[in-house]
């Protein structure tokens, strides 16, 4: 699970930057992706309203996300390991 360590480290690195920014330029609300835990913590710490988003991908007969993806990401579809 090497990718998870990098993902966690990248998000952890955003925490102090976001905290400073939101402390200096307080937003009306923080909208964050469900995987972006630093934003949720900052919203709670600074008492700023927060909205979590949970993006979804949709496909049908006329549109396929895989067909729209760059070749490098399309080749990853179906992989069982993201080492």
Backbone bond lengths (Angstrom), bond angles and torsions (degrees), N, CA, C in turn:
res aa  C-N    CA-C-N  psi(-1)  N-CA   C-N-CA  omega(-1)  CA-C   N-CA-C  phi
1 X - - - 1.437 - - 1.520 111.21 -
2 X 1.288 115.49 45.73 1.456 121.47 179.51 1.527 111.36 -59.47
3 X 1.316 117.87 -38.78 1.466 121.00 -179.10 1.522 110.86 -59.74
4 X 1.340 117.63 -35.59 1.460 120.51 -177.51 1.524 111.18 -65.88
5 X 1.318 117.10 -39.82 1.470 119.86 178.39 1.521 110.88 -62.24
6 X 1.339 116.74 -42.09 1.464 120.70 178.97 1.526 110.45 -66.95
7 X 1.322 116.50 -41.99 1.460 121.90 179.03 1.530 110.31 -61.52
8 X 1.323 117.09 -47.14 1.457 122.11 179.74 1.533 110.73 -63.60
9 X 1.314 116.40 -43.92 1.473 120.52 -179.76 1.527 110.96 -63.05
10 X 1.323 116.81 -40.38 1.468 120.33 179.57 1.526 110.68 -64.76
11 X 1.318 116.88 -43.78 1.465 119.52 178.33 1.528 111.22 -66.61
12 X 1.321 117.13 -40.60 1.462 120.49 178.45 1.526 110.73 -60.95
13 X 1.311 117.20 -35.87 1.469 121.05 179.59 1.528 111.78 -68.62
14 X 1.327 117.54 -25.15 1.469 119.92 179.89 1.526 112.06 -76.94
15 X 1.323 117.42 -23.42 1.471 120.51 -174.60 1.533 113.29 -54.40
16 X 1.329 119.67 -55.44 1.474 118.33 -177.18 1.534 112.72 -65.23
17 X 1.316 116.78 -32.35 1.469 120.22 179.41 1.530 110.18 -67.74
18 X 1.338 116.07 -47.21 1.461 119.94 178.76 1.528 111.65 -65.50
19 X 1.315 116.51 -39.78 1.456 120.24 179.40 1.527 110.91 -60.86
20 X 1.304 117.18 -45.96 1.464 120.84 179.28 1.522 110.47 -63.60
21 X 1.329 116.34 -46.21 1.471 119.92 -178.39 1.527 111.23 -61.73
22 X 1.319 116.71 -47.73 1.468 120.17 -178.41 1.520 111.87 -69.22
23 X 1.311 116.95 -27.83 1.460 120.47 175.93 1.518 112.13 -71.68
24 X 1.330 116.62 -35.86 1.468 121.57 -178.93 1.526 112.50 -84.58
25 X 1.324 116.90 -37.24 1.465 122.09 -178.40 1.530 108.16 -128.68
26 X 1.304 115.34 75.94 1.461 121.91 -173.32 1.536 111.34 -57.70
27 X 1.320 117.07 120.34 1.468 119.71 177.49 1.532 110.84 -80.36
28 X 1.321 116.17 161.64 1.468 121.01 175.79 1.520 110.50 -69.54
29 X 1.329 116.09 -32.28 1.465 122.11 179.71 1.520 108.01 -159.65
30 X 1.323 115.61 162.31 1.463 121.90 175.03 1.523 107.16 -117.94
31 X 1.317 116.05 122.83 1.462 122.01 175.48 1.520 106.31 -106.51
32 X 1.320 116.09 125.29 1.454 118.96 -174.27 1.517 111.70 -139.47
33 X 1.306 114.91 153.52 1.454 122.36 175.24 1.524 108.56 -72.15
34 X 1.312 116.68 149.84 1.460 121.69 -177.21 1.530 112.97 -56.59
35 X 1.318 118.07 -26.04 1.465 120.40 -178.99 1.524 113.24 -89.09
36 X 1.327 117.58 -4.17 1.462 121.21 -176.35 1.527 110.64 -93.72
37 X 1.324 116.43 76.09 1.457 121.18 -176.67 1.530 114.55 -65.01
38 X 1.352 120.85 -30.04 1.463 118.00 178.28 1.527 112.58 -60.75
39 X 1.320 117.38 -37.05 1.464 120.11 179.77 1.523 110.77 -63.32
40 X 1.320 116.66 -40.84 1.466 120.48 178.64 1.528 110.95 -63.45
41 X 1.321 117.18 -43.42 1.458 120.87 179.40 1.522 111.87 -63.57
42 X 1.320 115.90 -41.53 1.463 120.35 -179.67 1.525 110.28 -66.03
43 X 1.323 116.83 -42.75 1.459 120.03 178.24 1.529 110.53 -58.99
44 X 1.307 116.08 -43.39 1.472 119.90 179.44 1.528 110.99 -67.33
45 X 1.321 116.37 -44.37 1.466 120.64 -176.90 1.527 111.81 -63.86
46 X 1.343 116.61 -38.68 1.462 120.74 -177.17 1.526 112.61 -97.14
47 X 1.321 116.94 5.35 1.464 122.43 179.92 1.532 111.87 55.83
48 X 1.322 114.92 49.72 1.461 122.89 177.58 1.526 107.57 -108.68
49 X 1.329 118.28 133.68 1.469 119.09 176.87 1.524 110.77 -57.47
50 X 1.316 116.43 142.03 1.463 120.97 -178.23 1.519 110.30 -130.27
51 X 1.328 114.36 145.13 1.462 122.02 177.50 1.514 107.55 -127.18
52 X 1.328 116.39 120.61 1.469 121.27 177.86 1.519 108.90 -91.82
53 X 1.316 116.50 133.59 1.459 121.45 174.96 1.522 109.29 -107.28
54 X 1.301 115.39 149.53 1.460 121.60 177.24 1.527 106.40 -130.48
55 X 1.332 116.53 89.21 1.463 119.17 -176.95 1.529 111.78 -66.92
56 X 1.293 114.86 147.20 1.460 122.02 177.23 1.516 109.24 -130.82
57 X 1.297 116.07 153.27 1.459 121.74 174.83 1.517 108.41 -106.63
58 X 1.306 115.20 136.81 1.463 119.49 179.08 1.523 109.22 -123.65
59 X 1.299 115.36 143.76 1.467 121.52 177.03 1.519 108.68 -135.50
60 X 1.321 114.71 155.33 1.462 120.97 172.19 1.524 108.22 -149.56
61 X 1.311 117.81 -166.01 1.464 121.54 -177.20 1.531 111.96 -66.20
62 X 1.326 116.98 -25.01 1.463 120.89 -176.30 1.527 113.62 -95.13
63 X 1.320 117.57 -18.73 1.458 120.48 -174.71 1.523 110.19 -140.97
64 X 1.319 115.09 132.24 1.455 121.04 176.77 1.520 108.63 -129.72
65 X 1.322 116.93 124.55 1.458 121.48 178.38 1.527 111.24 -60.74
66 X 1.315 116.62 -36.66 1.463 120.66 179.81 1.519 110.46 -63.90
67 X 1.327 117.35 -39.98 1.465 120.58 179.08 1.531 111.59 -66.03
68 X 1.323 117.10 -27.33 1.459 121.64 -178.40 1.533 112.84 -87.53
69 X 1.313 117.07 -17.76 1.460 121.29 -176.05 1.525 111.05 -73.77
70 X 1.323 116.27 149.28 1.469 118.82 174.34 1.532 110.31 -60.28
71 X 1.294 115.82 156.31 1.470 121.16 -176.77 1.528 111.96 -55.53
72 X 1.330 117.57 -35.70 1.468 119.48 -177.59 1.523 111.75 -66.70
73 X 1.313 118.56 -36.73 1.460 119.08 179.25 1.515 111.34 -83.15
74 X 1.313 117.62 -31.56 1.465 120.12 179.06 1.518 110.40 -63.27
75 X 1.323 117.60 -30.90 1.458 120.00 -179.89 1.521 112.26 -70.26
76 X 1.337 117.81 -16.52 1.457 121.68 -179.07 1.528 112.90 -85.41
77 X 1.317 117.46 -15.04 1.453 120.51 -177.96 1.522 109.32 -59.84
78 X 1.304 115.93 130.66 1.471 120.32 179.41 1.510 113.43 91.93
79 X 1.323 119.46 -4.61 1.462 120.42 177.67 1.508 109.79 -68.62
80 X 1.285 116.51 138.08 1.460 120.38 178.62 1.522 112.44 -94.40
81 X 1.327 117.87 -12.66 1.450 120.61 -178.84 1.525 109.55 -134.05
82 X 1.303 116.53 131.18 1.473 121.89 179.44 1.529 110.20 -111.10
83 X 1.316 117.74 39.89 1.460 121.58 -177.04 1.486 110.16 -47.08
